[in-house]
C-alpha cells in the first residue's frame, strides 16, 4: 500500500514475508499466490507492498540468474504486489524448530554477511518499481553482544566500509539507491537507540542508517520522542520502520499473569524480556529465564514477542500498541515525513499460544489483512492519503 504524506512524500507500507517458511525460489513464488495476493484482495487495494525475506539460498539462486529475477518481478506485478524493502536480518533457517541465537549468524564480523547483503541490494534494484525513490534492506545490529571484543569491532568496521563501497558502486551504475538499515534489538551489540548513536556514528549516512523496530524500542522502555531525537542528533536516518508490538505484563508476580506469560514460552524464537526498575532496566535473554527467576518481577515486564498490531492481548496481559501509535505519530504525523518505508513485521503468528494462532491459510491471511487495515486507519488518521491509483 502507498500513502501520500501532506509534504508530498510517498510512504510505502508492506508486510514482511518472513512470516512464511519459504527458503527456495519455488516457495517464494508460491507464497505470492497462497498468501500475498489473498491479503491484497482482502484489503481491496490495487497494490500491496511486500517486505520480502529472501533466504541465503534464494538470494544465491537469483543473483546467478537474471531470468529468475525477471520471473519474480513479473509474478509480483501480475498479482498487484510490489517490493521496495527486503528483510535481510535472518540468513536462513528462520522457521527451523529451534532458531533462538542462530538468527544472529553470520554477524557483521563475517564477510558472508556482507556478501549476502550486497547480493540482496543488487536484487532489490531489479525488483524496485520504476517510480520508487529508493530501496531499503534491514539487517541485524552488528551481532549478539557476546563474544565481542576490539578484534571483532575492527572486523565489523572493515565489513561496513566494504558494504558502503559496494553500495556506492551500485548506485552509480543503476541510479537506484539502496540503503541498509541496522535494527537495534535487545541483547545485541546495538540494543538501543543510544547504542545506535554511539556505534554507528562513523557510517556513511547517505547509505547506512537505522531500522526502527517499535517492538524492540518498547521492550527497552525507550520513550519514542527521546529515541527519535537521539537518532536525529546523531545524524542517523530512519531508513525503515518495522511496525510491531511487544507483550506487556504490568504485574509479573500475579499468578494469573505468570500463567498467561507461560503460555508464550516456545522453543523457536528468543523472547528477550526486560523489567523496568527504579535502578534501570533489568534484562533476561528469554522469557522462560525471566519466569525462572532471572527477573524479580517487582516492576512491569515487556517481552520481545511480536504481537498482532490490531489485536488486544488476552487479559491480564496487554501489548505496547500505544507505543507504536505514538511512534507513528512522531514519524509521519508532523509537517514532514521522517521515514518512507514501513513494514508490518509480525513473524510470530505460528508460535502464538494455542487458541490465538491461525489454524489454516485463511486465518493467517485474515490476520495479516487486519494488521494492515489497522495500519491504514492509523496513517489516514494522521492525515496521510491512501494512494489508490
C-alpha positions as CSV (number, residue, x, y, z in Angstrom):
1,X,0.0,0.0,0.0
2,X,1.1,3.6,-0.6
3,X,0.2,6.7,1.3
4,X,0.9,10.3,0.4
5,X,2.1,12.5,3.3
6,X,1.0,16.1,3.2
7,X,4.6,17.1,2.3
8,X,4.3,15.0,-0.8
9,X,6.4,12.0,0.3
10,X,5.1,8.6,-0.7
11,X,5.1,6.4,2.3
12,X,5.3,2.7,1.4
13,X,3.6,0.1,3.7
14,X,4.4,-3.6,3.4
15,X,4.0,-6.8,5.4
16,X,7.1,-8.8,6.0
17,X,7.2,-12.3,4.4
18,X,9.5,-13.8,7.0
19,X,6.2,-15.0,8.5
20,X,6.2,-17.6,5.7
21,X,8.6,-20.6,5.7
22,X,9.9,-20.3,2.2
23,X,13.6,-20.9,1.6
24,X,13.8,-21.6,-2.1
25,X,12.5,-19.7,-5.1
26,X,9.6,-22.0,-5.7
27,X,8.5,-21.4,-2.1
28,X,8.8,-17.6,-2.6
29,X,6.7,-17.8,-5.7
30,X,4.1,-20.0,-4.0
31,X,3.7,-17.6,-1.1
32,X,2.7,-14.8,-3.5
33,X,-0.3,-16.9,-4.6
34,X,-1.0,-18.6,-1.3
35,X,-0.8,-15.6,1.0
36,X,0.1,-12.2,-0.5
37,X,-2.5,-11.9,-3.3
38,X,-5.3,-13.1,-1.0
39,X,-4.2,-10.4,1.6
40,X,-4.3,-7.8,-1.1
41,X,-7.8,-9.0,-2.1
42,X,-9.0,-8.9,1.5
43,X,-7.8,-5.3,1.8
44,X,-9.4,-4.3,-1.5
45,X,-6.3,-2.4,-2.7
46,X,-4.8,-2.3,-6.2
47,X,-1.3,-2.7,-4.9
48,X,0.2,-4.4,-1.8
49,X,3.7,-3.9,-0.6
50,X,5.8,-6.9,0.5
51,X,8.9,-6.8,2.7
52,X,10.4,-9.8,1.1
53,X,12.6,-12.2,3.0
54,X,15.0,-14.0,0.6
55,X,17.0,-16.6,2.5
56,X,20.6,-17.1,1.5
57,X,19.9,-19.9,-0.9
58,X,17.2,-17.9,-2.7
59,X,19.4,-14.9,-2.9
60,X,22.2,-17.0,-4.4
61,X,19.9,-18.5,-7.0
62,X,18.5,-15.2,-8.0
63,X,21.9,-13.5,-8.1
64,X,23.1,-16.1,-10.6
65,X,20.1,-16.0,-12.9
66,X,18.7,-12.7,-14.3
67,X,15.9,-14.7,-15.9
68,X,14.7,-15.9,-12.4
69,X,14.8,-12.3,-11.2
70,X,12.7,-11.2,-14.1
71,X,10.2,-14.1,-13.4
72,X,9.9,-13.0,-9.8
73,X,9.3,-9.4,-10.8
74,X,6.7,-10.4,-13.4
75,X,4.9,-12.6,-10.9
76,X,4.8,-9.7,-8.4
77,X,3.4,-7.3,-11.0
78,X,0.8,-9.8,-12.2
79,X,-0.5,-10.1,-8.6
80,X,-0.6,-6.4,-7.8
81,X,2.4,-6.7,-5.5
82,X,5.5,-4.5,-5.2
83,X,8.8,-4.6,-3.3
84,X,10.7,-1.6,-2.1
85,X,12.2,-3.2,1.0
86,X,13.8,-6.5,1.9
87,X,14.3,-8.1,5.3
88,X,17.9,-9.2,5.4
89,X,18.1,-10.0,9.1
90,X,17.6,-13.8,9.1
91,X,20.2,-15.5,6.9
92,X,18.5,-18.9,6.6
93,X,16.6,-21.4,8.7
94,X,14.2,-18.8,10.2
95,X,11.4,-21.5,10.6
96,X,13.6,-24.2,11.9
97,X,12.2,-25.9,15.0
98,X,14.8,-24.0,17.1
99,X,16.2,-20.7,15.9
100,X,17.0,-18.7,19.1
101,X,20.5,-17.2,18.8
102,X,21.2,-18.7,15.4
103,X,19.3,-15.8,13.9
104,X,22.3,-13.5,14.6
105,X,24.7,-15.6,12.5
106,X,26.6,-14.8,10.4
107,X,27.1,-11.4,12.1
108,X,28.8,-8.3,10.7
109,X,32.3,-9.6,11.5
110,X,31.8,-12.3,8.8
111,X,32.3,-11.5,5.1
112,X,29.4,-13.9,4.4
113,X,27.0,-11.3,5.9
114,X,28.4,-8.6,3.6
115,X,28.1,-10.8,0.5
116,X,24.6,-11.7,1.4
117,X,23.6,-8.1,1.9
118,X,25.2,-6.8,-1.2
119,X,23.5,-9.6,-3.2
120,X,20.2,-8.5,-1.8
121,X,20.9,-4.9,-2.8
122,X,21.6,-5.9,-6.4
123,X,18.4,-8.0,-6.4
124,X,16.3,-5.2,-4.9
125,X,17.5,-2.7,-7.6
126,X,15.9,-5.1,-10.2
127,X,12.7,-5.6,-8.2
128,X,12.0,-1.9,-7.4
129,X,9.0,-0.3,-9.0
130,X,10.1,2.2,-11.7
131,X,8.7,5.1,-9.7
132,X,10.2,4.2,-6.3
133,X,12.6,6.7,-4.9
134,X,14.8,4.2,-3.2
135,X,15.1,0.7,-1.7
136,X,15.9,-0.4,1.8
137,X,17.2,-3.6,3.5
138,X,17.0,-4.2,7.2
139,X,19.8,-6.2,8.9
140,X,21.0,-7.3,12.3
141,X,22.5,-4.7,14.7
142,X,26.1,-5.9,14.1
143,X,25.8,-9.0,16.2
144,X,24.9,-10.6,19.6
145,X,26.7,-8.9,22.5
146,X,28.9,-11.9,23.3
147,X,31.5,-12.6,22.4
148,X,32.6,-9.1,21.4
149,X,36.0,-7.5,21.6
150,X,38.2,-5.0,19.9
151,X,39.2,-7.5,17.2
152,X,35.5,-8.1,16.3
153,X,34.9,-4.4,16.4
154,X,37.7,-3.8,13.9
155,X,36.4,-6.7,11.6
156,X,32.9,-5.2,11.7
157,X,34.2,-1.7,10.7
158,X,36.1,-3.2,7.8
159,X,33.0,-5.0,6.6
160,X,30.8,-1.9,6.8
161,X,33.4,0.0,4.8
162,X,33.2,-2.7,2.1
163,X,29.4,-2.6,2.2
164,X,29.3,1.2,1.7
165,X,31.8,1.0,-1.1
166,X,29.7,-1.7,-2.9
167,X,26.5,0.4,-2.4
168,X,28.2,3.4,-3.9
169,X,29.2,1.4,-7.0
170,X,25.7,0.0,-7.3
171,X,24.0,3.5,-7.0
172,X,26.4,4.9,-9.6
173,X,25.8,2.0,-12.0
174,X,22.0,1.9,-11.7
175,X,20.9,5.3,-10.4
176,X,18.7,3.4,-7.9
177,X,19.9,4.0,-4.3
178,X,19.5,1.1,-1.8
179,X,20.1,1.9,1.9
180,X,20.9,-0.6,4.6
181,X,19.2,-0.2,8.0
182,X,20.7,-1.7,11.2
183,X,17.9,-2.8,13.5
184,X,18.6,-2.3,17.3
185,X,17.4,-5.4,19.2
186,X,17.5,-6.5,22.8
187,X,20.6,-8.4,23.7
188,X,22.7,-7.3,20.7
189,X,25.7,-5.0,20.4
190,X,23.3,-2.3,19.3
191,X,20.3,-2.8,21.6
192,X,19.0,0.8,22.0
193,X,19.0,4.0,20.1
194,X,21.7,5.3,22.4
195,X,23.9,2.5,21.3
196,X,23.0,3.0,17.7
197,X,24.0,6.7,18.0
198,X,27.3,5.6,19.5
199,X,28.3,2.5,17.4
200,X,27.0,3.7,14.1
201,X,28.5,7.2,14.4
202,X,31.0,6.8,11.6
203,X,28.9,5.1,8.9
204,X,28.1,6.7,5.6
205,X,24.7,8.2,6.5
206,X,23.7,8.5,2.8
207,X,23.8,4.7,2.5
208,X,23.5,3.3,6.0
209,X,21.1,4.1,8.8
210,X,18.6,2.6,11.3
211,X,15.7,0.2,11.1
212,X,13.5,1.2,14.0
213,X,11.6,-1.9,15.2
214,X,9.0,-0.5,17.5
215,X,8.6,-3.7,19.5
216,X,12.3,-3.6,20.3
217,X,12.0,0.1,21.2
218,X,9.2,-0.7,23.6
219,X,10.9,-3.7,25.1
220,X,13.8,-1.4,26.1
221,X,11.3,1.0,27.7
222,X,12.6,3.8,25.4
223,X,10.4,6.9,25.1
224,X,9.7,7.3,21.3
225,X,10.2,11.1,21.3
226,X,13.6,10.8,23.1
227,X,14.7,8.0,20.8
228,X,13.8,9.8,17.7
229,X,15.5,13.0,18.9
230,X,18.6,10.9,19.8
231,X,18.9,9.5,16.3
232,X,18.3,12.9,14.7
233,X,21.0,14.5,16.8
234,X,23.4,11.7,15.7
235,X,22.5,12.3,12.1
236,X,21.3,8.7,11.6
237,X,18.4,8.4,9.1
238,X,15.5,6.2,9.9
239,X,15.7,4.2,6.7
240,X,12.9,1.9,7.6
241,X,10.4,1.3,10.4
242,X,9.2,-2.1,11.5
243,X,5.7,-1.7,12.9
244,X,5.4,-4.2,15.7
245,X,4.1,-4.5,19.3
246,X,5.6,-6.2,22.3
247,X,3.9,-8.2,25.0
248,X,3.4,-6.3,28.3
249,X,2.8,-7.6,31.8
250,X,2.1,-5.0,34.4
251,X,2.3,-7.3,37.4
252,X,4.5,-10.3,36.6
253,X,4.2,-11.8,40.1
254,X,0.4,-12.1,39.9
255,X,-0.4,-15.9,39.4
256,X,-2.8,-15.2,36.5
257,X,-0.2,-13.0,34.8
258,X,2.5,-15.6,35.2
259,X,0.2,-18.3,33.8
260,X,-0.6,-16.1,30.8
261,X,3.1,-15.4,30.2
262,X,4.0,-19.1,30.5
263,X,1.7,-19.8,27.5
264,X,4.0,-17.6,25.4
265,X,7.1,-19.7,26.1
266,X,8.0,-21.6,23.0
267,X,11.2,-23.2,21.5
268,X,11.7,-21.4,18.2
269,X,12.5,-17.8,18.9
270,X,14.2,-15.8,21.6
271,X,11.8,-13.7,23.6
272,X,14.1,-11.3,25.4
273,X,12.4,-9.8,28.5
274,X,13.0,-6.5,30.2
275,X,11.8,-5.2,33.6
276,X,11.6,-1.5,34.5
277,X,13.0,-0.9,37.9
278,X,14.0,2.3,39.9
279,X,17.6,1.5,39.2
280,X,17.3,1.0,35.5
281,X,16.2,-1.7,33.0
282,X,16.8,-5.3,34.1
283,X,17.4,-8.0,31.5
284,X,16.7,-11.7,30.8
285,X,17.7,-13.2,27.4
286,X,14.5,-15.3,27.2
287,X,11.0,-15.4,28.7
288,X,11.5,-18.8,30.3
289,X,14.6,-17.4,32.1
290,X,12.7,-14.4,33.3
291,X,10.0,-16.6,34.7
292,X,12.6,-18.9,36.3
293,X,13.8,-16.0,38.5
294,X,16.3,-14.0,36.4
295,X,14.0,-11.0,36.8
296,X,12.5,-10.2,40.2
297,X,9.1,-9.1,38.9
298,X,8.9,-6.0,41.1
299,X,8.2,-3.9,38.0
300,X,6.4,-4.3,34.7
301,X,7.8,-6.6,32.0
302,X,7.9,-6.2,28.3
303,X,8.6,-9.2,26.2
304,X,10.1,-9.5,22.7
305,X,7.2,-11.4,21.3
306,X,5.8,-9.6,18.2
307,X,2.1,-9.4,18.9
308,X,-0.5,-8.7,16.2
309,X,-1.0,-4.9,15.8
310,X,-4.7,-4.9,15.8
311,X,-5.5,-7.4,18.5
312,X,-5.7,-7.0,22.2
313,X,-3.8,-9.5,24.3
314,X,-5.8,-11.8,26.5
315,X,-6.1,-10.2,29.9
316,X,-4.3,-9.7,32.2
317,X,-1.6,-9.1,29.5
318,X,-1.5,-6.1,27.2
319,X,0.6,-5.1,24.2
320,X,2.7,-2.0,23.6
321,X,0.3,-0.8,20.8
322,X,0.2,2.7,22.4
323,X,4.0,3.0,21.9
324,X,3.5,2.1,18.2
325,X,0.8,4.6,17.8
326,X,2.9,7.3,19.4
327,X,5.9,6.4,17.3
328,X,3.9,6.6,14.1
329,X,2.5,10.0,15.1
330,X,6.1,11.3,15.6
331,X,7.4,9.8,12.4
332,X,4.7,10.8,9.9
333,X,2.1,12.8,11.9
334,X,4.0,16.1,11.6
335,X,4.8,18.6,8.9
336,X,7.4,16.3,7.3
337,X,7.7,12.5,7.0
338,X,10.7,11.2,8.9
339,X,10.7,7.9,7.1
340,X,9.0,6.5,4.0
341,X,9.3,2.7,4.4
342,X,7.0,1.0,7.0
343,X,7.0,-2.8,7.3
344,X,4.5,-4.7,9.4
345,X,6.6,-7.5,10.9
346,X,4.6,-10.0,13.0
347,X,6.5,-13.1,12.2
348,X,5.2,-15.0,15.3
349,X,1.7,-15.9,14.1
350,X,2.5,-19.7,14.1
351,X,4.0,-19.7,17.6
352,X,1.2,-17.8,19.4
353,X,-0.4,-19.7,22.2
354,X,-3.0,-22.4,21.2
355,X,-6.3,-20.7,20.5
356,X,-4.6,-17.4,19.4
357,X,-2.7,-18.6,16.4
358,X,-4.4,-19.2,13.0
359,X,-5.2,-22.8,12.2
360,X,-5.1,-22.5,8.4
361,X,-4.1,-20.3,5.5
362,X,-7.4,-18.4,5.6
363,X,-6.8,-17.5,9.2
364,X,-3.3,-16.2,8.6
365,X,-4.5,-14.2,5.6
366,X,-7.3,-12.6,7.7
367,X,-4.8,-11.8,10.5
368,X,-2.3,-10.2,8.1
369,X,-5.0,-8.2,6.4
370,X,-6.4,-7.0,9.8
371,X,-2.9,-5.7,10.8
372,X,-2.5,-3.8,7.5
373,X,-6.0,-2.4,7.8
374,X,-5.1,-1.2,11.3
375,X,-2.1,0.5,9.9
376,X,-4.1,2.1,7.1
377,X,-6.5,3.6,9.7
378,X,-3.6,4.9,11.7
379,X,-2.0,6.6,8.8
380,X,-5.1,8.1,7.3
381,X,-6.0,9.3,10.8
382,X,-2.6,11.1,10.9
383,X,-3.5,13.0,7.7
384,X,-1.9,10.7,5.0
385,X,-4.0,10.0,1.9
386,X,-4.1,6.4,0.6
387,X,-2.9,6.2,-3.0
388,X,-5.3,4.1,-4.9
389,X,-4.2,4.7,-8.4
